[in-house]
Amino acid sequence: MMDQDVRWHQKLNSFSQALSQLNSAVELAQQRELSRLEKQGVIQAFEFTHELAWNLLRDYFKFQGNTSIMGSRDATREAFKAGLISDGEPWMEMIHSRNQTSHTYNQSTADDIVDKMSEIQKKS
């Protein structure tokens, strides 16, 4: 049990660092137009941060005794039910965006996702 406690705390630290980097990238996108390469970097940071987020939630719930989490949607729903997430809709939108980035790549999709991240950051 102690290993699980340490594991989700380590993931929390990694997630916090990744989120900070993603926020910096989104802030830059709000200040000026990003190059295509920079947008790809923002998308990669988003994908990495999203993956850490749902894995962190899964490990947290495992530590709490809930082993039913199978994917990011399950993790998001459980986190919303538990009050860890106050608004589940942006999280579901992030899952949709993450799925778009992992299955296809085109510039329009990348632009839309960078714009969505800016909107989400403004709301938080």
C-alpha positions as CSV (number, residue, x, y, z in Angstrom):
1,M,0.0,0.0,0.0
2,M,2.9,2.3,0.7
3,D,4.2,1.9,-2.8
4,Q,0.9,2.9,-4.3
5,D,0.9,6.0,-2.0
6,V,4.3,7.0,-3.2
7,R,3.5,6.2,-6.8
8,W,0.5,8.6,-7.1
9,H,2.4,11.3,-5.2
10,Q,5.2,11.0,-7.7
11,K,2.7,11.2,-10.6
12,L,1.2,14.3,-9.0
13,N,4.6,15.9,-9.0
14,S,5.2,14.9,-12.6
15,F,1.8,16.1,-13.6
16,S,2.3,19.5,-11.9
17,Q,5.5,20.0,-13.7
18,A,4.0,19.0,-17.1
19,L,1.0,21.3,-16.5
20,S,3.2,24.2,-15.7
21,Q,5.1,23.7,-19.0
22,L,1.8,23.4,-20.9
23,N,0.5,26.6,-19.3
24,S,3.6,28.4,-20.3
25,A,3.2,27.2,-23.9
26,V,-0.5,28.2,-24.0
27,E,0.4,31.7,-22.5
28,L,2.9,32.1,-25.3
29,A,0.2,31.2,-27.9
30,Q,-2.0,33.9,-26.4
31,Q,0.7,36.5,-26.8
32,R,1.8,35.8,-30.3
33,E,1.2,33.5,-33.3
34,L,3.1,30.3,-33.0
35,S,5.0,28.6,-35.7
36,R,3.9,25.2,-36.9
37,L,6.7,23.6,-35.0
38,E,5.8,25.4,-31.8
39,K,2.2,24.3,-32.3
40,Q,3.3,20.8,-32.6
41,G,5.2,21.2,-29.3
42,V,2.1,22.5,-27.6
43,I,0.1,19.5,-28.9
44,Q,2.8,17.1,-27.7
45,A,2.8,18.9,-24.3
46,F,-1.0,18.6,-24.2
47,E,-0.9,14.9,-25.0
48,F,1.7,14.2,-22.4
49,T,0.0,16.3,-19.7
50,H,-3.4,14.7,-20.5
51,E,-1.9,11.2,-20.2
52,L,-0.3,12.0,-16.9
53,A,-3.6,13.5,-15.6
54,W,-5.7,10.5,-16.1
55,N,-3.0,8.1,-15.0
56,L,-2.6,10.2,-11.8
57,L,-6.4,9.9,-11.2
58,R,-6.3,6.2,-11.8
59,D,-3.5,5.7,-9.3
60,Y,-5.2,7.9,-6.8
61,F,-8.4,5.9,-7.0
62,K,-6.4,2.6,-6.8
63,F,-4.9,4.0,-3.6
64,Q,-8.4,4.6,-2.4
65,G,-9.4,1.1,-3.2
66,N,-11.2,1.7,-6.6
67,T,-9.7,-0.5,-9.2
68,S,-12.5,-0.2,-11.8
69,I,-10.8,2.7,-13.8
70,M,-10.0,1.4,-17.3
71,G,-9.4,4.6,-19.2
72,S,-9.5,8.4,-19.2
73,R,-13.3,8.6,-19.4
74,D,-13.7,6.4,-16.4
75,A,-11.1,8.4,-14.5
76,T,-12.8,11.7,-15.4
77,R,-16.2,10.5,-14.4
78,E,-15.0,9.1,-11.1
79,A,-13.0,12.3,-10.4
80,F,-16.1,14.4,-11.1
81,K,-18.3,12.2,-8.8
82,A,-15.6,12.4,-6.0
83,G,-15.5,16.2,-6.3
84,L,-11.9,16.3,-7.6
85,I,-13.0,18.0,-10.8
86,S,-15.6,20.7,-10.5
87,D,-16.6,20.8,-14.2
88,G,-16.4,17.5,-16.2
89,E,-17.3,19.0,-19.6
90,P,-13.9,20.6,-20.3
91,W,-12.2,17.3,-19.3
92,M,-14.4,15.3,-21.7
93,E,-13.5,17.9,-24.4
94,M,-9.9,17.3,-23.6
95,I,-10.4,13.5,-24.0
96,H,-12.0,14.2,-27.4
97,S,-9.1,16.5,-28.4
98,R,-6.6,13.9,-27.3
99,N,-8.2,11.2,-29.4
100,Q,-8.1,13.6,-32.4
101,T,-4.4,14.2,-32.0
102,S,-3.5,10.6,-31.6
103,H,-5.5,9.3,-34.6
104,T,-4.9,12.0,-37.2
105,Y,-2.8,15.1,-37.7
106,N,-3.7,18.1,-39.8
107,Q,-3.0,21.7,-39.3
108,S,-6.6,22.7,-38.8
109,T,-7.0,20.2,-35.9
110,A,-3.8,21.4,-34.3
111,D,-5.0,25.0,-34.5
112,D,-8.4,24.1,-33.0
113,I,-6.8,22.3,-30.1
114,V,-4.3,25.1,-29.3
115,D,-7.3,27.5,-29.4
116,K,-9.3,25.2,-27.1
117,M,-6.4,25.0,-24.6
118,S,-6.3,28.8,-24.5
119,E,-10.0,29.0,-23.8
120,I,-9.8,26.4,-21.0
121,Q,-6.9,28.2,-19.5
122,K,-8.8,31.5,-19.5
123,K,-11.7,29.8,-17.7
124,S,-9.5,28.4,-14.9
